Amino acid sequence: MKCISVYTKDFALFSDIYEQIMEAPPEENEEVIIEGVTVSGAGDVPDQYIERMRVKPEVVVMKERERSVTILQHGEVFEICLPSEQSA
């Protein structure tokens, strides 16, 4: 799975820039600034990563079913996890 890190704790701001991120996701190890928020291509994570994060009480898990995207929120970061076929 490809992972994109979005460094904000503001859900409303994350929601505002989410589609921009999805239209042009950063490459692995690439950092871009969108509306003052740092967005980073974090590379690939193992499929078990989501399951490990899901059991932590401080992690919020959201699912966008249409694109099979999983969004994790914890601390001051959102992680957008894309299935491998979408990241190609």
Order of alpha helices (4+ residues) and beta strands (2+ residues): beta-alpha-beta-beta-alpha-beta-beta-beta-alpha
